């Protein structure tokens, strides 16, 4: 029996323990601190668990002023002379917006056949658990590696605080490697690139009036009877041309720019995410002041996913501005009362890109191919994550993990499958044996 077969058999035989380990982490609510949650309790539990697994080094540290947002790092030392490998994942999760829509308690993992439901299963306590169990399998099977293997389990990812408290702080502490795998849910595909993200806000102002006068707002009146903007202006109606413009822009940008990896459908063979490079998503729509008034103000907040290796964000911002100004110039009221566009707002993320011929990518594709439950497909990550910060700070990083963004991540009834957990752990172990020699 080969070393890989031995490790794969170990993971098959111990998949129940892997599942229970992940469930134990899901049971601890770890909603991002910025959103009012507690990230520390789960990290305390994780650090104690890692110490019990007898890794060479386990450190828990926090850099925030309150010392309540710790990162946990574990190191498995190699014999020396080999390449090092880093697994990265975040332990914070997003809030539960509508708990009544869940089949069960989001923080009491419920297993139904192959599926396990719970907040943080796919995003991404499943991926972190799979990486830990892969490292455990290497140790327990007595496999010697020449290079070090590191695990970063960080906080602050969901609030884009990698620089301030999370992944980047781990790097600054010396926990770095020659190559990194971020264990985000990837449908067990290898993501070598990701989009960038920015948000913009458009405020369209009208003029409030009692709804009994709405007819005068909308329709021409007899001579001497006030109408139109003299009486009031429906801000929501005035906003609709801009909404349609953003939908049109989303389609045009997808035709204008193409990428060989992002939104290209996968290579070789098809991925499960589909095609399409840009999205312009209406994240928030706020309007109206009183139930008995014509709405005097509408605020639209959009999130834009875009390929920052193909086009500069400033170019996109300028096109949005030009379009908004042009549309406003066609309306009598908006020419005098132009909408207010603010870009960027809220958050900005940069994407990442690792060449397909990078040694780490080639090795990873081979490691995936050695696991019969997986299909080696190279594609792009249609979201943002800390892989961008690892690449920014000199660590080539890709995304590969169990679960899927389409498995209700950030929504109700998020889940992961047992099969994907075990398959990911096998790939991680396969990668360690191929890369760290």
N, C-alpha and C positions, 0 to 999 in steps of 0.2 A: 504493500500500500504506500503510495506517495505521501509526502508531507501534506500536500494540499488535500488529498482525499481524507487523510487522518483528521485534519482540522474541520473539513466540511462535515464529516460524520459526527464529530464532537458537537458541532452547532446544531445538527439535526437532532441529536440525542438530548440536547439541553435547551431546545427551543422553549420548553415550558418555563424554565428559569428566566430566560431572556424576556419572555412575555410578562412574567410576574414582576421582574425588575422594572420594566417600563411602566406597568400599571402603578407600581409604588410611587413613581415620580409624578404620574398624572394625578394621583390622589391628592397631591399637595398643590393647592391653588398658587400659581406663581405669576399672577397678572402683573404686567410691567408696572414698576413703581411710579412712573410718570403718570399712569392712568389710575393711580390710587391703590395699587396692589402691593403684594409682598413677594419680593424675589429672594429674600434671604433664607427662609425656612427650607425651601427645596435645595438650595445650595449647601446648607448645613448637612442635610440628609445625604446629598450626593458625595460630599467630601468624606463623610464617615464611611460610606459604602466603598469608595475607591481605596481608602486606607485599609479596609478589611481585605481587599484583593491583593495587597502587598506589592503595589507598584513601587519603583525605586524612589519616586518623589511625588508627593501630593501636596499642593499648596492652595489655600483659600485666602484670597486677599481682596480688599476693597479700596478704591481710591476716592469714592464720594465722601463728602464732608460728614455725613451721618453714619458712614460705615454700614450701610444696610443693603448695598447692591454688590455683593462679592462675586468674583469670578472663581472658578475652580479649575486647576490645571493638574494633570497627571502625566508622569513621564515613565516610559518603559525603556530602560537603557539597552542599547545594543553592545556588541562586543568591540566595536570600533572599526573605522575604515569604510563604513557604508553610508549611503544617503539617508537622510532623516525624512520623516513623514509626519505631518500634522493633521489631526482630525479636529474640526471646529464645529461647534453648534451652540445655539442659544437656548437658555432654559426659561426665559420669560415668555409669557403667552399674552394674547390679546384678551380684552374683556368679553364678558358674555352679554351681548346686547339684548337678546330676547330669550331668557331661560325657559319660558313656557313653550317654546318651539322645539326644545330638545326632547328626545324620547325618554331620557333619564338624566340624572344629575350629571352635569358636564365634568365634574371632578370625582365621579365614581365610575371608573372605566367599566363598560358593559360589553361583554363579548357575545357575539352572535355568529356562530360558525367561525369563518375565517376573519371576520371583521371585529375590530375593537373600537368602540366609540368613546370619545372623551376629548376635552380641550387639551391640545398639545400633543395628541397622538402622532399626527402627521407633521405638525409644525411646533417643535420638532424633537420632542423627547424620545420619539421612536428612533430617529437617526442617531441621537447621542447614545441611546441604549445599545443600538446595533454596533456602534464603534467600540464601546466599552466591552461588549461581549466578544467582539472579534479580537481585541487585545487580550482578553482573558483566555480565549481559545488558544492563541499562540503560546501564552505562558503555560497553560495547563497541559498542552500537548508536547511541551519541551522543545519547541522550535526555536533555534538560535538565529538571531538577526544580527547583522553587523551595524546597522544604523539605528538611531533612536526613533521611538514612536511617541508622539505627544498628543494629548487631548486637551483642548480648550473648551470648557463649558461656561459660556459667558452670559452676562445680563445686558439689558439696554438695547438689544437689537431691534425690537419692535418700535422703539422710539428713536431710532437712528442715532444712538449715542456710543457707537463703537470707538470713536476718537476719544471721547471724554471718560468713559468708564469701562468699556468692554474689550473687544478684540484687540484694538491697537494698544491698550494698556498691557495686555498679555505679551505682545511683541516687545514692548519697551522694557518689560521685565526679563527679557531674554528667552522667552518661550517661542522660538521660531524654528523653521525647518526649511529644507530644500524644496519641498512641494507640499501642498495642502489640499485636502478634500473637505469641503463644507457639506455637512450631512443634511442639507435641506431636502424636502421632498421633491424628487425629480422624475417620478415614474420609472425609476431604475434606469434612466438615460443619463448619459454623461454630458453635462452642460459646460461648454468651454467659453461661453460668452453670456452676457446679460444686458438688458436694457438699462438706460438711465431713467430717472424720474424727477419731474418737477410738478408743482401745482400752480395754478393761477386763479385769480378771482375777478369776476366782472360784476359790478354793481350798476344796475339800471334803475334810475329814479324816475318816478312819475309824479302824480299830484292826487292826493287823497280827496275823496268827496263821499258823501252818503250814497249808499248803493241805490237809493231811490232815484238818484240823478244819473244812473249809469246809461240810460237811454240817451241823455244829452251828451254824455262822454263819447258815445259810439256813433250816433247818427246826426246828420245835418238837420237843423231845426228851421222853422220859419224865420223870416227876417225879423230881427229884433229880439229873438230868443237865443240866449247864450248856448254854445255847443263846443264840443271838442276840448282842446286844452284850456279854453277859458273856464271850463267847469271842472275838469279833472282829466287825469291821464292814467290808464291802466298799465302799470309798470310791467306786469307779467306779460301782457300782450306785446308790449314793446320789446321784451326780451326774446321773443320767439325767433325773430330773424337771426339773432346771434346764436341761439341754440342750433338752428338748422345750418348755419355757417360752420360751426364746430364739427357737426356730423359730416359735412361735405369735406372739410379740411382733413378729417381723419381718413376718409377714403382716398383723397388725393395724395396724401403723404405716403400711404401704403403702395400706391402705384409709382410714385416718384423715386423712392429709395428701395433698394433690395440688398439683402445680405446673404452670404453663403451659409451662415449658421443660424442666426436669429430669424425666427419666423419663416424658415425655409422648408420646413417639413421633415427634417431629419436626414442623416446620412450615416451608413448606408441604410436604405429602407425608410419607412415612414415613422415619425414620432407620433405621440398620442396627443400633442398639443394643437396641431393644426398650423396653418400658415397665417401670416399677417405679422407685420413688424411694429406698427404704431397702434396705440389706442389713446383716445381722448375721452376720458370717462367723467360724466357728471357726478361727482362725489357727493356734493351737497347742493340742495336747491332750497333757499330760504326766501320767504316773501310774505307780505301782508302784515298789517298792524292791528286790525280789528275786524271782527266778523261782519260788521255792518258798514265797512268802507271799501271803496275801490282801492286795490293795492297800490301804495305809493312807492314801494321799493322792492326790488328783487335782487338777491345776491346768489350768483352761480359760482361754485367752486369746482374746478376741473383738475383731474390728475392726468398727466401726460407721460406715457411710456414711450421712449424713443431710443434709437441706436446712437449713443454718443460717440462711437468710433466712426460714424458716417457723416454726422451733421452736428454742428455746434448748437448748443441750446439757445445762444443769443440770436442765431439766425431764425430759429423757430419763434422766439419771442417777438422778433420784429415782424414776422409775417402775421402773427396773431394781431399785433397792434395795427398794422396796416388794414387788415380786414375789418376790424372793429371800427376804425375811423371811417373807412369807406362806407360801411353800412349805415353808420350814424349820419353821414352826410346826405343820405337819401330820405331822411325823415325830418319834417318841419320842426317837430318838437325836439328831437335828439340833436339836431344841428346846434340848437341853442343850449341844450342840456345834455352834453355828451356823456356816455357811460364812463365809469371809472374802472380802468383795467390795472390790476396790480399783479406783476409777475417778477420773481417767484414769491410764493407765500408758503407758510407751513413747513414743508420739508423739501430737501433736494437730495437725491442720491446719484452717484455716478455708477456707470456700468463697469464691466470688466471684459477682458478678451485675452485668452491664452491661445496661441497658435496651435492648430491641429497637429503639427509635426513636432510639438514640444515633447521631450523625452518622457515627461510625466504623463502627458495625455496618451502617448503611444503605449506606455506601460499600463495605464489604467484601462485602456480598451482591451488589452490582452488579459488583464485580470478579470474583467467582466466576462469576456468570452469563455473563460475557464469555468464559469458557474452556469450549469445547464439551465437553471431557472431564469437566466437573464439573456437579453438580446442586446448586443453591443451596438447602441445607436448614439451617435454624436448629434447634439442639438443645442439649443440655447435656452437659458433660464428666463422665463417671461415675467420676472419679478425682480426685486432687488434684495440683496443680502450682504453679509459681511465679507463675502469673497471679494467684493470690490475693494474693501479696505486692506485685505491681505495683499492683493495685487498692487495696490497703491504703495504699500510699504515694503515692496520687494519680495514677497513670497508668492510665487505662481500658484494660483488656487483655482480649482474647478468645483462644480457642484455635482454631487451624486448622493442620492439617499432614498430610503423607503418612503412610501406614501406618495401622495399627489396633491398639487395645489387644487385640483378639481374635486378632491374628496372632502368638500365642505370646510377647507381651511379658511379661517377667519369668519366662518359662518356657523349655522346650527348643525349639530350632529356630525361634527368632524370625526373622521375615523382613519384607521390604518388597517392593513391586513397582516396576519401572522406570516403569510408566505413572503411578503415584501420585506418584513423585518429580518427574517432568516436569510433571504437572498442577499440583502444589503450587507449583513454581517459577513457572509462568505466572500463577497467582493472585497470588503475592507481587509479581511485576512489575506486574501489572494494578493491584493496590492502590497501589503506589508512584506509578504514573502518574495515578491518580485522586485520591489523598489529598494528595500532596505538591505540589499545584499552587496 
